[in-house]
């Protein structure tokens, strides 16, 4: 449901616009405010409810000749993605260039009682909604990709189309995290702040090694390597990048724990054992943007994705487990040791050799 906020100090005009826009767009929720202060209060309350306003329609002159400009500026500060349209019948008070600098999506000069003006506002509001939807999707997808890769994607969005690709799927999960949450359940901010730093660290590491951040799953992280790069070497370079990312994150995660451990020990005498487990597997998967009209989801699907997840579940703290298909691609660059074999993976029959990544080769 689209949410439209009309801000005008004249009650007759507010209600006339609500009737006109509501008649043309019965699916819209239309909110009203009589001043820029009241409008900002509505905007912030909607954000708190996680039901943000999509488009703000604001008069220019209310308490002062700069009321509309103030509304534009403060609305964008509260929600950078909100679309704002400024309207006025007092053209002499309007500085179009300043309005756009303050963040206006568009400006309408009108006699508010004119049907033509209402039609123009209606059309421009619909355009603003389409632009907001596009911007929201772009900002959502930005979280998956390193800025350098996203620049490539913006130039060629077809790179996000669904397709079968050879990728190296990497899963991380924190061993001992559930027990840590139980030990520190009286101090949830200690857990939340640690988890936020861990997720930021994981994202930076994935991006540094040209990976794509697929998702966070509680204290788990899923990343893909090979979505956009090195399609001519059967995934070798991307597999090496994935393992290098895992080695780096293992070391930096240890440093993160050393930073947090003294804080945790202030609140419990209980022993805390925590470490990062990792599983890595290379194979073909269906990769791309699997979004709907309601939610975007860039991810990978297929049995090879599930296999990587199963490897992660077998990894011990500080262990990086690799499948044979990944080992074959990285053994020229990574020091490996054999880690046995498994033959009891749920829904994936067969016997599989495992390898552990220890360090980069000199």
C-alpha positions as CSV (number, residue, x, y, z in Angstrom):
1,X,0.0,0.0,0.0
2,X,1.3,3.4,-1.0
3,X,1.4,6.0,1.8
4,X,1.0,9.7,0.8
5,X,1.3,12.6,3.2
6,X,-0.4,15.9,2.3
7,X,1.0,18.9,4.3
8,X,-1.0,22.1,4.0
9,X,-2.2,24.7,6.5
10,X,-5.6,25.1,4.9
11,X,-8.0,22.4,5.9
12,X,-10.2,22.8,2.8
13,X,-7.2,22.2,0.5
14,X,-6.0,19.2,2.5
15,X,-9.3,17.5,2.4
16,X,-9.9,18.4,-1.3
17,X,-6.6,16.9,-2.3
18,X,-7.3,13.8,-0.2
19,X,-10.7,13.3,-1.9
20,X,-9.3,13.8,-5.4
21,X,-6.3,11.6,-5.0
22,X,-8.3,8.9,-3.0
23,X,-10.9,8.7,-5.7
24,X,-8.3,8.1,-8.4
25,X,-6.2,5.8,-6.3
26,X,-8.4,3.8,-3.8
27,X,-5.4,1.7,-2.7
28,X,-3.4,4.6,-1.3
29,X,-3.4,5.5,2.4
30,X,-3.5,9.3,2.5
31,X,-2.3,11.0,5.7
32,X,-2.8,14.7,6.5
33,X,-0.8,17.3,8.4
34,X,-1.5,21.1,8.9
35,X,2.1,22.3,9.2
36,X,5.7,21.2,8.6
37,X,6.1,20.3,12.3
38,X,3.0,18.1,12.2
39,X,4.1,16.6,8.9
40,X,7.5,15.6,10.3
41,X,5.8,14.1,13.4
42,X,3.6,11.9,11.1
43,X,6.6,11.0,9.0
44,X,8.7,9.9,12.0
45,X,5.8,8.0,13.6
46,X,5.3,6.1,10.4
47,X,9.0,5.2,10.3
48,X,8.8,3.9,13.9
49,X,5.8,1.7,12.9
50,X,7.9,0.5,9.9
51,X,5.2,1.8,7.6
52,X,7.1,4.7,6.0
53,X,5.5,7.4,4.0
54,X,6.3,7.0,0.3
55,X,5.5,10.5,-1.0
56,X,5.2,13.9,0.8
57,X,3.0,16.5,-1.0
58,X,3.7,19.8,0.7
59,X,2.6,23.4,0.2
60,X,5.4,26.0,0.0
61,X,3.9,28.8,2.1
62,X,2.4,27.9,5.4
63,X,3.7,29.5,8.7
64,X,6.4,31.2,6.6
65,X,7.4,31.4,3.0
66,X,10.1,28.7,3.7
67,X,7.8,26.2,5.4
68,X,7.7,23.9,2.4
69,X,11.5,24.1,2.0
70,X,11.9,23.2,5.6
71,X,9.5,20.2,5.1
72,X,11.5,19.1,2.1
73,X,14.9,19.3,3.9
74,X,13.8,17.6,7.2
75,X,11.8,14.9,5.4
76,X,14.9,13.8,3.5
77,X,16.9,13.8,6.7
78,X,14.3,11.6,8.4
79,X,14.0,9.2,5.4
80,X,16.5,9.6,2.5
81,X,14.3,7.5,0.2
82,X,11.1,9.5,0.7
83,X,9.8,11.3,-2.4
84,X,8.8,14.9,-2.0
85,X,6.7,17.1,-4.2
86,X,6.3,20.9,-3.6
87,X,3.2,22.7,-4.7
88,X,2.3,26.4,-4.6
89,X,0.0,29.0,-6.0
90,X,2.5,31.8,-5.1
91,X,5.0,31.6,-7.9
92,X,6.9,34.7,-6.7
93,X,7.8,32.8,-3.5
94,X,9.1,29.8,-5.4
95,X,12.8,29.2,-6.1
96,X,12.8,26.0,-8.3
97,X,16.5,25.5,-8.1
98,X,16.5,25.8,-4.3
99,X,13.6,23.3,-4.2
100,X,15.5,20.7,-6.1
101,X,18.6,21.3,-4.0
102,X,16.6,20.7,-0.9
103,X,15.5,17.3,-2.3
104,X,12.2,17.9,-4.2
105,X,11.3,15.2,-6.7
106,X,9.1,17.7,-8.5
107,X,7.5,21.1,-8.2
108,X,3.9,22.0,-9.2
109,X,2.7,25.5,-9.7
110,X,-1.0,25.6,-9.4
111,X,-4.3,27.0,-8.5
112,X,-5.2,24.3,-5.9
113,X,-8.9,24.4,-6.9
114,X,-8.2,23.7,-10.5
115,X,-8.8,20.2,-11.8
116,X,-5.8,20.4,-14.1
117,X,-3.5,21.0,-11.1
118,X,-5.0,18.0,-9.3
119,X,-4.4,15.8,-12.4
120,X,-0.8,17.1,-12.5
121,X,-0.2,16.3,-8.8
122,X,-1.8,12.9,-9.3
123,X,0.5,12.0,-12.3
124,X,3.6,13.3,-10.6
125,X,2.8,11.4,-7.4
126,X,2.5,8.2,-9.3
127,X,5.8,8.9,-11.0
128,X,7.4,9.5,-7.6
129,X,6.0,6.2,-6.4
130,X,7.6,4.4,-9.3
131,X,10.9,6.1,-8.7
132,X,10.8,5.3,-5.0
133,X,10.2,1.6,-5.8
134,X,13.2,1.6,-8.2
135,X,15.4,3.5,-5.7
136,X,14.4,1.1,-2.9
137,X,15.3,-1.9,-5.0
138,X,18.6,-0.4,-6.0
139,X,19.5,0.4,-2.4
140,X,18.4,-3.0,-1.3
141,X,20.7,-4.6,-3.9
142,X,23.6,-2.3,-2.9
143,X,23.9,-4.2,0.3
144,X,24.9,-7.4,-1.5
145,X,27.7,-5.9,-3.6
146,X,31.0,-4.1,-3.2
147,X,30.6,-0.6,-4.6
148,X,33.0,-1.4,-7.4
149,X,30.9,-4.3,-8.6
150,X,27.7,-2.4,-8.2
151,X,28.9,0.3,-10.6
152,X,29.2,-2.5,-13.2
153,X,25.8,-3.8,-12.4
154,X,24.2,-0.3,-12.7
155,X,25.7,-0.1,-16.2
156,X,24.4,-3.6,-17.1
157,X,21.5,-4.7,-14.9
158,X,21.1,-7.9,-17.0
159,X,24.0,-9.3,-14.9
160,X,21.5,-9.8,-12.1
161,X,19.2,-12.0,-14.4
162,X,18.7,-15.6,-13.3
163,X,21.2,-18.0,-14.8
164,X,23.3,-21.1,-14.2
165,X,26.8,-20.2,-13.1
166,X,29.8,-21.9,-11.5
167,X,30.1,-20.3,-8.1
168,X,31.9,-20.9,-4.8
169,X,29.4,-20.9,-2.0
170,X,30.7,-20.0,1.5
171,X,28.9,-20.3,4.8
172,X,30.1,-19.1,8.2
173,X,28.6,-19.7,11.6
174,X,29.7,-18.9,15.1
175,X,30.3,-21.9,17.3
176,X,29.1,-21.4,20.9
177,X,26.9,-18.4,20.1
178,X,23.7,-19.9,21.5
179,X,25.4,-20.6,24.8
180,X,26.9,-17.1,24.8
181,X,23.3,-15.6,24.4
182,X,22.1,-17.7,27.2
183,X,25.0,-16.7,29.5
184,X,24.5,-13.0,28.8
185,X,20.7,-13.0,28.4
186,X,20.4,-10.3,31.0
187,X,22.7,-8.0,28.9
188,X,21.3,-8.2,25.4
189,X,23.0,-5.1,24.2
190,X,26.4,-6.8,24.6
191,X,25.2,-9.5,22.2
192,X,23.6,-7.1,19.7
193,X,26.6,-4.8,19.5
194,X,29.0,-7.8,19.1
195,X,26.8,-9.3,16.4
196,X,26.6,-6.0,14.5
197,X,30.4,-5.7,14.5
198,X,30.8,-9.3,13.4
199,X,28.3,-8.8,10.5
200,X,30.1,-5.6,9.4
201,X,33.4,-7.4,9.5
202,X,32.1,-10.3,7.5
203,X,30.6,-8.0,4.8
204,X,33.8,-6.0,4.5
205,X,35.8,-9.2,4.1
206,X,33.5,-10.6,1.5
207,X,33.6,-7.4,-0.5
208,X,37.3,-7.1,-0.3
209,X,37.7,-10.4,-2.0
210,X,35.1,-9.7,-4.7
211,X,32.4,-11.8,-3.2
212,X,28.7,-11.1,-3.0
213,X,27.0,-11.0,0.3
214,X,24.0,-13.3,0.0
215,X,22.4,-13.0,3.4
216,X,22.8,-13.0,7.2
217,X,21.1,-15.9,9.0
218,X,21.2,-15.1,12.7
219,X,24.9,-15.5,13.5
220,X,25.5,-17.1,10.1
221,X,26.7,-15.5,6.9
222,X,26.3,-16.8,3.3
223,X,28.5,-15.4,0.5
224,X,28.9,-16.2,-3.2
225,X,32.1,-15.9,-5.2
226,X,32.1,-16.0,-9.0
227,X,28.8,-14.2,-9.7
228,X,30.3,-11.6,-12.0
229,X,34.0,-12.5,-12.4
230,X,36.4,-15.0,-13.9
231,X,34.0,-17.0,-16.0
232,X,36.7,-18.3,-18.3
233,X,38.7,-20.3,-15.7
234,X,36.1,-22.7,-14.4
235,X,35.8,-20.9,-11.2
236,X,39.5,-21.3,-10.0
237,X,40.2,-17.6,-9.2
238,X,36.9,-17.2,-7.4
239,X,37.4,-20.3,-5.3
240,X,40.8,-19.0,-4.3
241,X,39.2,-15.7,-3.4
242,X,36.6,-17.4,-1.3
243,X,39.2,-19.4,0.7
244,X,41.4,-16.3,1.2
245,X,38.3,-14.4,2.5
246,X,37.7,-17.3,4.9
247,X,41.3,-17.3,6.1
248,X,41.2,-13.5,6.7
249,X,37.9,-13.6,8.5
250,X,39.1,-16.4,10.7
251,X,42.0,-14.2,11.9
252,X,40.0,-11.0,12.2
253,X,37.2,-12.8,14.0
254,X,39.8,-14.0,16.6
255,X,40.8,-10.3,17.1
256,X,37.2,-9.3,17.5
257,X,36.7,-12.0,20.2
258,X,39.8,-10.8,22.0
259,X,38.3,-7.3,22.0
260,X,34.9,-8.5,23.3
261,X,35.9,-11.2,25.8
262,X,36.9,-8.7,28.6
263,X,33.5,-7.0,28.3
264,X,31.7,-10.3,28.5
265,X,33.7,-11.5,31.5
266,X,32.6,-8.6,33.6
267,X,29.1,-10.1,33.7
268,X,29.7,-13.8,34.1
269,X,32.1,-16.2,35.8
270,X,31.2,-18.9,33.3
271,X,33.7,-20.0,30.8
272,X,33.1,-18.7,27.3
273,X,34.2,-20.7,24.3
274,X,33.4,-19.2,20.9
275,X,34.8,-19.6,17.4
276,X,34.0,-19.4,13.7
277,X,33.2,-22.4,11.6
278,X,33.2,-22.3,7.8
279,X,32.2,-24.5,4.9
280,X,33.1,-23.9,1.2
281,X,32.0,-25.7,-1.9
282,X,32.2,-25.0,-5.6
283,X,29.6,-26.0,-8.1
284,X,26.9,-24.9,-10.5
285,X,23.9,-23.1,-9.1
286,X,21.0,-21.0,-10.3
287,X,22.0,-17.5,-9.4
288,X,20.3,-14.1,-9.8
289,X,17.7,-11.7,-8.5
290,X,14.7,-13.8,-7.5
291,X,12.7,-10.8,-6.3
292,X,8.9,-10.3,-6.4
293,X,6.8,-7.2,-6.5
294,X,7.1,-7.2,-2.7
295,X,10.7,-8.1,-2.0
296,X,14.0,-8.5,-3.8
297,X,16.2,-11.5,-3.1
298,X,19.6,-12.0,-4.8
299,X,20.7,-15.5,-4.0
300,X,21.7,-18.9,-5.3
301,X,19.7,-22.1,-5.4
302,X,20.5,-25.7,-5.9
303,X,22.0,-28.9,-4.4
304,X,25.5,-27.4,-4.4
305,X,24.3,-24.5,-2.2
306,X,22.9,-27.0,0.3
307,X,26.1,-29.0,0.2
308,X,28.1,-26.0,1.2
309,X,25.7,-25.4,4.1
310,X,26.2,-29.1,5.2
311,X,30.0,-28.6,5.2
312,X,29.7,-25.6,7.4
313,X,27.6,-27.5,9.9
314,X,30.5,-30.1,10.2
315,X,33.2,-27.5,10.7
316,X,34.7,-27.0,14.2
317,X,35.6,-23.6,15.6
318,X,38.3,-22.0,13.5
319,X,38.0,-24.8,10.9
320,X,37.5,-24.0,7.2
321,X,36.2,-27.2,5.5
322,X,36.4,-27.5,1.7
323,X,34.9,-29.9,-0.7
324,X,37.0,-31.7,-3.3
325,X,35.7,-29.5,-6.1
326,X,37.0,-26.5,-4.2
327,X,40.2,-28.2,-3.1
328,X,41.1,-29.0,-6.8
329,X,40.8,-25.3,-7.7
330,X,42.7,-23.8,-4.8
331,X,45.5,-26.3,-4.0
332,X,48.1,-24.3,-6.0
333,X,47.5,-21.3,-3.7
334,X,46.3,-22.6,-0.4
335,X,48.0,-25.0,2.1
336,X,45.5,-27.8,2.8
337,X,45.2,-30.8,5.0
338,X,43.0,-33.8,4.6
339,X,40.0,-33.7,7.0
340,X,38.5,-37.1,6.5
341,X,35.3,-37.9,4.6
342,X,31.6,-37.9,5.1
343,X,28.9,-40.2,3.8
344,X,25.9,-39.3,5.9
345,X,24.7,-35.9,4.6
346,X,21.0,-35.6,4.8
347,X,19.3,-35.7,1.4
348,X,22.7,-35.8,-0.4
349,X,23.8,-39.4,-0.8
350,X,27.4,-40.4,-1.5
351,X,30.8,-40.3,0.1
352,X,32.8,-37.1,0.0
353,X,36.4,-36.2,0.9
354,X,36.9,-33.1,3.0
355,X,39.9,-30.8,3.2
356,X,40.8,-28.0,5.7
357,X,42.3,-24.7,4.6
358,X,45.3,-23.8,6.8
359,X,47.0,-20.8,5.2
360,X,48.1,-19.3,1.9
361,X,51.1,-20.8,0.3
362,X,54.1,-18.5,0.1
